[in-house]
Amino acid sequence: MAKGNMISLTASDGHKLGAYKAVPSGTAKGAVVILQEIFGVNGHVKHLCEEFAGDGYVAVAPAIFDRVEPNLDIGYGEIGRARDIVGKLTEAMLLADMQAAIDEAAKESGMKGMVVPIGYCFGGALAYLAASKNTGIAGAVNYYGTRTIQYCETMTPKVPVQYHFGTADKSIPPEAITKIKSAHPIGLFYIYEGADHGFSCDDRPQFYNADATKLAKERTLHFLGDVLQ
């Protein structure tokens, strides 16, 4: 598996943030921006970057929480602290930091416009935001983005978006998924029976669902193949 390293990015407003970047060993098929769960750019997020690099994609994960406090290491039991940090981030900050990561991913891969943000949890909703307002992307993938329900009330994606939700996820009930579908009827929606919120995070065995993760990853790679042509 490809190993990555921390780099520094500069957003359009001059803010400097960290990011984890992993690159494929051969010619890149394109690039992805991995948008963190609410716990920051932790070991799981870095592993995702390395995994996608192993699949042939440049992967960049911007440290979104650097706006509040650099180099944060938030434990899975500190959800309250994580939510407090999210509350201090404005839409303009989020868009600027994601754009910096998108631009870096495009530069590294040498394929302008061939970038797909892939977000998990908090980052899933950010992928929806990026698909609606960022530039230089070909599509987006939203894994159980809880706050998507808020964004879909005021904005619509400009690029194809693939969605992954679980039936056991109480934070995104069926009526929420229905509302998102109504806001984005051309989206590609996949629902995983019995899968909970965070089903793709193998660092949290109480939520991890290996079967759903495998199928969702296969669908994600197929989506990347479709939009990055």
Backbone as JSON, one array per atom type, in Angstrom:
{
  "sequence": "MAKGNMISLTASDGHKLGAYKAVPSGTAKGAVVILQEIFGVNGHVKHLCEEFAGDGYVAVAPAIFDRVEPNLDIGYGEIGRARDIVGKLTEAMLLADMQAAIDEAAKESGMKGMVVPIGYCFGGALAYLAASKNTGIAGAVNYYGTRTIQYCETMTPKVPVQYHFGTADKSIPPEAITKIKSAHPIGLFYIYEGADHGFSCDDRPQFYNADATKLAKERTLHFLGDVLQ",
  "N": [[0.84, -1.21, 0.0], [0.5, 2.25, -0.78], [2.43, 4.74, 0.85], [1.86, 7.78, 2.59], [2.38, 11.33, 3.28], [2.53, 14.22, 5.43], [1.68, 17.45, 4.26], [1.81, 20.99, 3.46], [-0.77, 23.3, 2.8], [-2.02, 26.25, 1.17], [-4.74, 28.27, 1.53], [-7.11, 30.27, -0.38], [-7.59, 32.57, 1.08], [-5.3, 32.99, 2.42], [-4.89, 31.41, 4.64], [-3.05, 28.82, 6.17], [-2.93, 25.35, 6.05], [-2.64, 21.96, 7.17], [-2.24, 18.86, 5.37], [-2.81, 15.5, 4.4], [-1.1, 13.56, 2.09], [-1.09, 11.09, -0.41], [0.41, 9.26, -3.01], [0.08, 7.44, -6.11], [2.09, 4.64, -7.27], [2.54, 4.44, -9.97], [1.46, 5.93, -13.09], [-1.04, 8.31, -12.49], [-4.58, 7.74, -12.29], [-6.28, 9.74, -11.9], [-7.53, 11.97, -9.39], [-8.36, 12.15, -5.88], [-10.02, 13.83, -3.22], [-9.94, 13.35, 0.07], [-12.28, 13.74, 2.45], [-12.49, 14.41, 5.76], [-13.82, 12.54, 8.58], [-15.74, 13.61, 11.44], [-13.81, 13.58, 13.32], [-11.35, 14.45, 12.52], [-8.18, 14.51, 10.65], [-7.22, 11.66, 11.05], [-5.72, 8.43, 11.89], [-7.35, 6.64, 10.46], [-8.34, 8.17, 8.29], [-5.95, 8.79, 7.01], [-5.21, 6.24, 6.27], [-7.22, 5.7, 4.39], [-6.48, 7.48, 2.36], [-4.06, 6.3, 1.56], [-5.01, 3.88, 0.69], [-6.61, 4.57, -1.54], [-4.6, 5.67, -3.1], [-3.2, 3.36, -3.61], [-5.0, 2.26, -5.32], [-4.58, 3.7, -7.53], [-4.95, 6.47, -7.54], [-4.15, 9.88, -6.93], [-4.28, 11.1, -3.67], [-5.56, 13.42, -1.41], [-5.96, 14.7, 1.8], [-7.36, 17.26, 3.39], [-6.65, 19.08, 6.38], [-9.16, 20.07, 7.89], [-9.88, 21.05, 10.4], [-7.75, 22.6, 11.19], [-8.24, 25.26, 11.03], [-9.28, 25.98, 13.43], [-7.74, 24.79, 15.46], [-4.48, 23.77, 15.05], [-3.18, 20.55, 14.08], [-4.88, 18.77, 15.47], [-5.86, 16.04, 17.5], [-8.39, 14.15, 17.83], [-10.19, 12.05, 19.88], [-12.31, 9.12, 19.41], [-14.22, 9.13, 21.34], [-14.72, 11.75, 21.9], [-16.88, 13.29, 20.88], [-18.44, 15.53, 21.48], [-16.57, 17.61, 21.75], [-15.6, 17.62, 19.15], [-17.87, 18.45, 17.72], [-18.13, 21.03, 18.69], [-15.94, 22.26, 17.51], [-16.6, 22.07, 14.8], [-18.72, 23.83, 14.79], [-17.47, 26.27, 14.75], [-16.59, 26.74, 12.25], [-16.94, 28.37, 9.16], [-18.94, 28.43, 6.14], [-17.5, 29.62, 4.07], [-14.85, 29.25, 4.93], [-14.67, 26.44, 4.84], [-15.08, 25.92, 2.09], [-12.87, 27.25, 0.98], [-10.69, 25.83, 2.05], [-11.18, 23.26, 1.06], [-10.99, 23.8, -1.67], [-8.28, 24.42, -1.9], [-7.18, 21.91, -1.41], [-8.27, 20.47, -3.55], [-7.05, 21.78, -5.71], [-4.36, 21.18, -5.21], [-4.41, 18.38, -5.45], [-5.08, 18.13, -8.16], [-2.87, 19.35, -9.33], [-0.78, 17.63, -8.51], [-1.52, 15.23, -9.75], [-1.51, 16.02, -12.35], [-3.74, 16.39, -13.84], [-5.98, 18.42, -14.49], [-9.18, 19.3, -13.32], [-9.92, 16.7, -12.98], [-10.72, 15.59, -10.47], [-12.13, 14.13, -7.57], [-13.96, 14.74, -4.76], [-14.26, 12.8, -1.83], [-16.17, 12.06, 0.82], [-16.65, 11.33, 4.32], [-18.99, 10.82, 6.89], [-19.02, 13.76, 8.69], [-17.46, 14.77, 6.62], [-18.81, 13.72, 4.45], [-21.05, 15.34, 4.03], [-19.61, 17.61, 3.43], [-18.61, 16.88, 0.97], [-20.9, 17.05, -0.57], [-21.33, 19.81, -0.38], [-18.99, 20.69, -1.68], [-19.47, 19.65, -4.23], [-21.48, 21.3, -4.99], [-20.46, 23.92, -4.92], [-17.64, 24.21, -5.17], [-14.85, 24.36, -7.53], [-13.34, 22.72, -10.41], [-13.77, 19.98, -10.17], [-14.89, 16.63, -10.9], [-16.9, 15.08, -9.96], [-18.49, 13.73, -6.98], [-18.41, 11.93, -3.85], [-20.48, 10.8, -1.32], [-20.4, 9.57, 1.77], [-22.56, 8.64, 4.14], [-23.23, 11.35, 5.04], [-24.19, 13.35, 7.49], [-24.96, 16.08, 7.79], [-25.8, 16.71, 5.31], [-28.49, 17.0, 4.9], [-29.01, 19.58, 5.69], [-27.57, 21.18, 3.88], [-28.8, 20.48, 1.47], [-31.11, 21.88, 1.39], [-30.63, 24.39, 0.43], [-28.9, 24.33, -1.73], [-27.73, 22.77, -4.8], [-25.99, 20.04, -6.23], [-23.53, 20.46, -8.83], [-22.23, 18.61, -10.24], [-21.96, 15.02, -10.91], [-23.05, 12.97, -8.18], [-22.44, 10.41, -5.87], [-24.06, 8.47, -3.4], [-23.91, 6.95, -0.15], [-25.64, 5.21, 2.23], [-26.72, 3.8, 5.38], [-29.18, 1.5, 6.64], [-29.42, 1.26, 9.38], [-28.59, 3.59, 10.45], [-29.24, 5.95, 12.63], [-28.89, 8.67, 12.63], [-29.35, 9.51, 10.11], [-32.2, 9.13, 9.08], [-34.77, 7.3, 7.18], [-36.58, 9.26, 6.15], [-34.95, 11.49, 5.93], [-33.16, 10.72, 3.95], [-34.95, 10.5, 1.85], [-35.61, 13.19, 1.54], [-33.17, 14.24, 0.69], [-32.9, 12.89, -1.71], [-35.03, 14.04, -3.08], [-34.1, 16.62, -3.36], [-31.92, 16.19, -4.96], [-32.48, 14.53, -7.41], [-31.16, 13.19, -9.49], [-29.0, 12.01, -8.37], [-26.84, 9.26, -7.42], [-27.91, 6.78, -5.49], [-27.2, 4.58, -2.84], [-28.23, 2.14, -0.62], [-27.55, 0.43, 2.37], [-28.41, -2.46, 3.86], [-28.89, -2.89, 7.28], [-26.53, -1.59, 7.92], [-24.68, 0.75, 9.86], [-24.18, 4.18, 10.99], [-21.06, 5.42, 9.97], [-20.16, 3.02, 8.91], [-18.01, 2.3, 7.34], [-15.65, 2.56, 8.68], [-13.07, 0.91, 9.92], [-11.72, 1.18, 12.27], [-13.5, 1.44, 14.26], [-14.99, -0.93, 15.58], [-17.59, -1.42, 16.53], [-19.27, -0.2, 14.79], [-18.4, -0.81, 12.28], [-18.91, -2.38, 9.14], [-18.1, -4.92, 7.28], [-18.99, -6.13, 4.87], [-20.7, -4.19, 3.73], [-18.86, -2.13, 3.47], [-17.04, -3.18, 1.61], [-18.66, -3.48, -0.69], [-19.5, -0.83, -1.06], [-17.05, 0.4, -1.58], [-16.32, -0.84, -3.98], [-18.33, 0.18, -5.61], [-17.72, 2.87, -5.43], [-15.2, 2.98, -6.7], [-15.97, 2.2, -9.25], [-17.58, 4.37, -9.91], [-15.64, 6.4, -9.93], [-14.18, 5.56, -12.13], [-16.05, 6.07, -14.09], [-16.54, 8.9, -14.04], [-14.06, 10.07, -14.21], [-12.88, 10.29, -16.88]],
  "CA": [[0.0, 0.0, 0.0], [1.26, 3.49, -0.88], [2.54, 5.52, 2.07], [1.75, 9.2, 2.35], [3.06, 12.22, 4.21], [1.87, 15.5, 5.68], [2.15, 18.59, 3.48], [1.15, 22.24, 3.82], [-1.54, 23.95, 1.74], [-2.41, 27.63, 1.44], [-6.06, 28.57, 0.99], [-7.2, 31.55, -1.1], [-7.59, 33.69, 2.03], [-3.99, 33.03, 3.07], [-4.8, 30.43, 5.73], [-2.23, 27.64, 5.91], [-3.45, 24.16, 6.7], [-1.97, 20.72, 6.86], [-2.99, 17.88, 4.58], [-2.11, 14.23, 4.2], [-1.11, 13.25, 0.66], [-0.52, 9.82, -0.85], [0.42, 9.22, -4.48], [0.26, 6.09, -6.65], [3.45, 4.34, -7.72], [2.6, 4.64, -11.42], [0.7, 7.06, -13.62], [-2.32, 8.46, -11.8], [-5.83, 7.68, -13.06], [-7.01, 10.94, -11.51], [-7.25, 12.33, -8.0], [-9.47, 12.26, -4.94], [-9.81, 14.59, -1.99], [-10.6, 12.62, 1.15], [-12.81, 14.69, 3.43], [-12.45, 13.77, 7.07], [-14.93, 12.4, 9.52], [-15.77, 14.71, 12.4], [-12.7, 13.4, 14.26], [-10.14, 15.02, 11.96], [-7.33, 13.69, 9.78], [-6.62, 10.67, 11.95], [-5.15, 7.26, 11.24], [-8.3, 6.06, 9.5], [-8.37, 9.02, 7.1], [-4.67, 8.58, 6.32], [-5.28, 4.91, 5.65], [-8.06, 5.83, 3.2], [-5.64, 8.1, 1.32], [-3.11, 5.3, 1.08], [-5.79, 2.86, -0.02], [-6.96, 5.1, -2.86], [-3.36, 5.77, -3.87], [-2.95, 2.0, -4.08], [-5.93, 2.01, -6.43], [-4.13, 4.48, -8.68], [-5.39, 7.87, -7.48], [-3.58, 10.82, -5.98], [-5.26, 11.34, -2.6], [-5.2, 14.51, -0.5], [-6.95, 14.9, 2.88], [-7.08, 18.53, 4.07], [-6.95, 19.13, 7.82], [-10.18, 21.13, 7.98], [-9.93, 21.61, 11.75], [-6.62, 23.5, 11.43], [-8.79, 26.62, 11.16], [-9.57, 26.21, 14.85], [-6.54, 24.4, 16.21], [-3.66, 22.89, 14.21], [-2.71, 19.23, 14.52], [-5.79, 18.2, 16.46], [-6.03, 14.59, 17.56], [-9.64, 14.01, 18.58], [-10.56, 10.65, 20.06], [-13.67, 8.76, 19.0], [-15.13, 9.4, 22.45], [-14.81, 13.2, 22.12], [-17.79, 13.81, 19.86], [-18.86, 16.88, 21.87], [-15.48, 18.52, 21.39], [-15.57, 17.7, 17.68], [-19.0, 19.27, 17.26], [-17.82, 22.42, 19.03], [-15.01, 22.75, 16.49], [-17.37, 22.24, 13.56], [-19.54, 25.03, 14.94], [-16.66, 27.48, 14.56], [-16.17, 26.8, 10.85], [-17.92, 28.96, 8.26], [-18.98, 27.83, 4.81], [-16.4, 30.19, 3.3], [-13.63, 28.56, 5.34], [-14.71, 25.07, 4.34], [-14.9, 25.95, 0.64], [-11.5, 27.66, 0.68], [-9.77, 24.74, 2.38], [-11.41, 22.17, 0.1], [-10.46, 24.21, -2.97], [-6.83, 24.28, -1.83], [-6.88, 20.49, -1.56], [-8.62, 20.11, -4.93], [-6.01, 22.32, -6.59], [-3.15, 20.39, -4.97], [-4.61, 17.05, -6.03], [-5.02, 18.28, -9.61], [-1.48, 19.65, -9.68], [0.03, 16.42, -8.31], [-1.89, 14.22, -10.74], [-1.33, 16.57, -13.68], [-5.01, 16.21, -14.54], [-6.88, 19.47, -14.05], [-10.59, 18.99, -13.46], [-10.13, 15.27, -12.78], [-10.65, 15.39, -9.02], [-13.41, 13.76, -6.96], [-14.01, 14.71, -3.3], [-14.93, 11.65, -1.23], [-16.29, 12.42, 2.22], [-17.21, 10.37, 5.26], [-19.56, 11.45, 8.08], [-18.93, 15.22, 8.49], [-16.92, 14.99, 5.29], [-19.8, 13.36, 3.43], [-21.79, 16.56, 3.75], [-18.69, 18.52, 2.76], [-18.55, 16.46, -0.43], [-22.1, 17.65, -1.18], [-21.03, 21.23, -0.48], [-17.99, 20.85, -2.74], [-20.12, 19.38, -5.52], [-22.37, 22.42, -5.28], [-19.86, 25.25, -4.97], [-16.22, 24.25, -5.54], [-14.56, 24.22, -8.95], [-12.26, 21.8, -10.76], [-14.06, 18.6, -9.8], [-15.67, 15.87, -11.89], [-17.97, 14.38, -9.26], [-18.28, 13.66, -5.53], [-18.97, 10.74, -3.2], [-20.95, 11.17, 0.01], [-20.65, 8.46, 2.68], [-23.36, 8.95, 5.33], [-23.02, 12.73, 5.46], [-25.34, 13.74, 8.3], [-25.36, 17.47, 7.56], [-26.28, 16.88, 3.93], [-29.89, 17.41, 4.98], [-29.02, 21.04, 5.81], [-27.09, 21.77, 2.62], [-29.69, 20.22, 0.33], [-32.22, 22.84, 1.43], [-30.27, 25.67, -0.2], [-27.98, 24.18, -2.86], [-27.82, 21.54, -5.59], [-24.71, 19.71, -6.87], [-23.33, 20.77, -10.24], [-21.55, 17.45, -10.82], [-22.55, 13.78, -10.41], [-22.75, 12.6, -6.79], [-22.82, 9.06, -5.42], [-24.38, 8.49, -1.97], [-23.92, 5.67, 0.55], [-26.29, 5.32, 3.53], [-27.09, 2.53, 6.0], [-30.54, 1.49, 7.2], [-29.37, 1.32, 10.84], [-28.03, 4.89, 10.81], [-30.3, 6.77, 13.22], [-28.64, 10.08, 12.37], [-29.87, 9.79, 8.77], [-33.36, 8.24, 8.94], [-35.31, 7.2, 5.81], [-37.19, 10.51, 5.68], [-33.87, 12.39, 5.55], [-32.68, 10.26, 2.64], [-35.99, 10.88, 0.89], [-35.48, 14.63, 1.3], [-31.96, 14.45, -0.12], [-33.24, 12.41, -3.06], [-35.91, 15.03, -3.71], [-33.28, 17.77, -3.7], [-30.96, 15.8, -5.99], [-33.07, 13.31, -7.96], [-30.27, 12.47, -10.42], [-27.91, 11.41, -7.62], [-26.77, 7.79, -7.38], [-28.11, 6.45, -4.08], [-27.06, 3.18, -2.45], [-28.64, 1.93, 0.77], [-26.98, -0.82, 2.84], [-29.26, -3.05, 4.89], [-28.24, -3.21, 8.55], [-25.3, -0.81, 8.12], [-24.85, 1.88, 10.77], [-23.38, 5.36, 10.69], [-19.64, 5.1, 10.08], [-19.96, 1.59, 8.63], [-16.79, 2.06, 6.58], [-14.48, 2.83, 9.53], [-12.68, -0.33, 10.61], [-11.17, 1.51, 13.58], [-14.62, 1.45, 15.2], [-15.63, -2.23, 15.32], [-19.01, -1.45, 16.88], [-20.01, 0.35, 13.64], [-17.84, -1.3, 11.02], [-19.63, -3.43, 8.42], [-17.16, -5.3, 6.24], [-19.68, -6.39, 3.6], [-21.14, -2.91, 3.19], [-17.66, -1.39, 3.1], [-16.5, -3.77, 0.37], [-19.55, -3.16, -1.8], [-19.45, 0.62, -1.27], [-15.76, 0.73, -2.21], [-16.42, -1.27, -5.38], [-19.18, 1.15, -6.31], [-16.97, 4.12, -5.5], [-14.19, 2.85, -7.75], [-16.68, 2.19, -10.53], [-17.98, 5.76, -10.13], [-14.44, 7.13, -10.32], [-13.89, 5.19, -13.5], [-17.04, 6.7, -14.98], [-16.47, 10.37, -14.11], [-12.68, 10.51, -14.5], [-12.53, 9.82, -18.22]],
  "C": [[0.87, 1.25, 0.0], [1.27, 4.22, 0.46], [2.51, 7.0, 1.74], [2.55, 10.02, 3.34], [2.27, 13.52, 4.35], [2.51, 16.59, 4.83], [1.44, 19.84, 4.0], [0.45, 22.82, 2.6], [-1.81, 25.4, 2.15], [-3.73, 27.91, 0.75], [-6.07, 29.97, 0.36], [-7.19, 32.76, -0.18], [-6.29, 33.79, 2.81], [-3.82, 32.06, 4.21], [-3.96, 29.23, 5.31], [-2.77, 26.47, 6.71], [-2.64, 22.95, 6.3], [-2.85, 19.84, 5.99], [-2.14, 16.62, 4.48], [-2.24, 13.87, 2.73], [-0.44, 11.91, 0.4], [-0.63, 9.76, -2.36], [0.64, 7.79, -4.96], [1.69, 5.89, -7.15], [3.62, 4.57, -9.22], [1.86, 5.89, -11.84], [-0.67, 7.12, -12.96], [-3.5, 8.37, -12.77], [-6.64, 8.97, -12.88], [-6.68, 11.23, -10.06], [-8.52, 12.39, -7.18], [-9.05, 13.15, -3.79], [-10.62, 13.89, -0.91], [-10.99, 13.61, 2.24], [-13.13, 13.97, 4.73], [-13.8, 13.54, 7.73], [-14.82, 13.55, 10.51], [-14.6, 14.64, 13.39], [-11.36, 13.89, 13.7], [-9.37, 14.07, 11.06], [-6.55, 12.74, 10.69], [-6.07, 9.48, 11.17], [-6.06, 6.65, 10.19], [-8.31, 6.85, 8.2], [-7.06, 8.86, 6.31], [-4.65, 7.23, 5.62], [-6.13, 4.95, 4.37], [-7.27, 6.45, 2.05], [-4.69, 7.07, 0.72], [-3.8, 4.21, 0.27], [-6.15, 3.33, -1.43], [-5.72, 5.3, -3.73], [-2.97, 4.4, -4.42], [-3.84, 1.61, -5.23], [-5.6, 2.85, -7.66], [-4.49, 5.95, -8.68], [-4.54, 8.68, -6.51], [-4.65, 11.12, -4.94], [-4.74, 12.4, -1.64], [-6.32, 14.69, 0.52], [-6.62, 16.18, 3.63], [-7.49, 18.48, 5.54], [-7.89, 20.32, 8.07], [-10.17, 21.81, 9.35], [-8.75, 22.52, 12.08], [-7.08, 24.95, 11.56], [-9.01, 26.99, 12.63], [-8.35, 25.92, 15.7], [-5.73, 23.42, 15.38], [-3.34, 21.57, 14.9], [-3.58, 18.61, 15.61], [-5.84, 16.68, 16.36], [-7.23, 14.33, 18.45], [-10.01, 12.53, 18.67], [-12.0, 10.39, 19.68], [-14.69, 9.01, 20.11], [-15.36, 10.88, 22.71], [-15.73, 13.87, 21.11], [-18.26, 15.23, 20.19], [-17.82, 17.92, 21.49], [-15.43, 18.72, 19.87], [-16.69, 18.59, 17.15], [-18.78, 20.74, 17.58], [-16.91, 23.04, 17.98], [-15.74, 23.01, 15.18], [-18.19, 23.52, 13.62], [-18.79, 26.33, 14.72], [-16.22, 27.67, 13.1], [-17.28, 27.39, 9.98], [-17.89, 28.25, 6.91], [-17.82, 28.33, 3.95], [-15.07, 29.53, 3.64], [-13.56, 27.16, 4.74], [-14.44, 25.03, 2.84], [-13.46, 26.3, 0.27], [-10.51, 26.53, 0.94], [-9.94, 23.56, 1.43], [-10.84, 22.53, -1.27], [-8.94, 24.08, -3.0], [-6.42, 22.82, -2.02], [-7.17, 20.0, -2.97], [-7.52, 20.56, -5.89], [-4.7, 21.54, -6.44], [-3.25, 19.01, -5.6], [-4.51, 17.09, -7.55], [-3.59, 18.52, -10.07], [-0.61, 18.4, -9.58], [-0.25, 15.38, -9.39], [-1.63, 14.69, -12.17], [-2.58, 16.5, -14.52], [-6.04, 17.2, -13.99], [-8.34, 19.1, -14.32], [-10.94, 17.54, -13.21], [-9.97, 14.91, -11.31], [-12.05, 15.07, -8.5], [-13.28, 13.82, -5.43], [-14.8, 13.49, -2.82], [-14.97, 11.91, 0.28], [-17.03, 11.4, 3.05], [-17.74, 11.13, 6.48], [-19.64, 12.97, 7.85], [-18.45, 15.53, 7.08], [-17.86, 14.61, 4.17], [-20.63, 14.57, 3.03], [-20.9, 17.59, 3.06], [-18.54, 18.16, 1.28], [-19.74, 17.03, -1.2], [-21.88, 19.15, -1.39], [-20.04, 21.5, -1.61], [-18.61, 20.66, -4.11], [-21.02, 20.52, -5.95], [-21.63, 23.72, -5.57], [-18.37, 25.31, -5.31], [-16.05, 24.07, -7.04], [-13.45, 23.19, -9.17], [-12.5, 20.36, -10.37], [-14.98, 17.96, -10.83], [-16.86, 15.15, -11.28], [-17.67, 14.41, -7.78], [-18.93, 12.4, -4.99], [-19.26, 11.09, -1.74], [-21.27, 9.9, 0.8], [-21.33, 9.0, 3.94], [-23.11, 10.35, 5.91], [-24.24, 13.3, 6.18], [-25.86, 15.13, 7.96], [-25.79, 17.74, 6.13], [-27.71, 17.41, 3.92], [-30.01, 18.93, 5.1], [-28.61, 21.69, 4.49], [-28.1, 21.61, 1.49], [-30.89, 21.15, 0.3], [-31.93, 24.1, 0.63], [-29.37, 25.54, -1.42], [-28.13, 22.83, -3.53], [-26.48, 21.27, -6.25], [-24.69, 20.03, -8.36], [-22.66, 19.62, -10.99], [-22.21, 16.18, -10.29], [-22.12, 13.47, -8.98], [-23.28, 11.2, -6.51], [-22.98, 9.1, -3.9], [-24.39, 7.08, -1.4], [-24.51, 5.87, 1.95], [-26.64, 3.93, 4.05], [-28.46, 2.6, 6.65], [-30.54, 1.59, 8.72], [-28.82, 2.65, 11.35], [-29.14, 5.81, 11.32], [-30.1, 8.26, 12.97], [-29.11, 10.5, 10.98], [-31.03, 8.84, 8.52], [-33.89, 8.24, 7.5], [-35.9, 8.5, 5.29], [-36.13, 11.54, 5.27], [-33.32, 12.01, 4.18], [-33.67, 10.64, 1.55], [-35.88, 12.36, 0.54], [-34.27, 14.94, 0.44], [-32.21, 14.01, -1.56], [-34.12, 13.42, -3.8], [-35.12, 16.26, -4.15], [-32.32, 17.47, -4.84], [-31.4, 14.48, -6.63], [-32.17, 12.54, -8.93], [-29.05, 11.89, -9.7], [-27.97, 9.89, -7.66], [-26.8, 7.36, -5.92], [-27.99, 4.94, -3.85], [-27.35, 3.06, -0.96], [-28.2, 0.53, 1.2], [-27.77, -1.34, 4.04], [-28.45, -3.42, 6.13], [-26.98, -2.43, 8.84], [-25.59, 0.44, 8.95], [-24.06, 3.08, 10.28], [-21.91, 5.01, 10.9], [-19.31, 3.66, 9.72], [-18.66, 1.28, 7.9], [-15.52, 2.29, 7.39], [-14.12, 1.59, 10.34], [-11.97, -0.07, 11.93], [-12.24, 1.56, 14.66], [-15.43, 0.17, 14.99], [-17.11, -2.28, 15.64], [-19.88, -0.92, 15.74], [-19.59, -0.26, 12.31], [-18.65, -2.46, 10.45], [-18.79, -3.8, 7.2], [-17.83, -5.5, 4.88], [-20.12, -5.09, 2.94], [-19.95, -2.09, 2.71], [-17.11, -1.88, 1.77], [-17.35, -3.37, -0.84], [-19.51, -1.66, -2.11], [-18.15, 1.03, -1.95], [-15.78, 0.33, -3.68], [-17.24, -0.27, -6.19], [-18.49, 2.5, -6.45], [-15.93, 4.07, -6.62], [-14.82, 2.84, -9.14], [-17.1, 3.62, -10.9], [-16.78, 6.59, -10.58], [-14.07, 6.83, -11.76], [-14.81, 5.86, -14.5], [-16.8, 8.2, -15.16], [-15.08, 10.89, -14.44], [-12.21, 9.93, -15.82], [-12.08, 10.97, -19.1]]
}
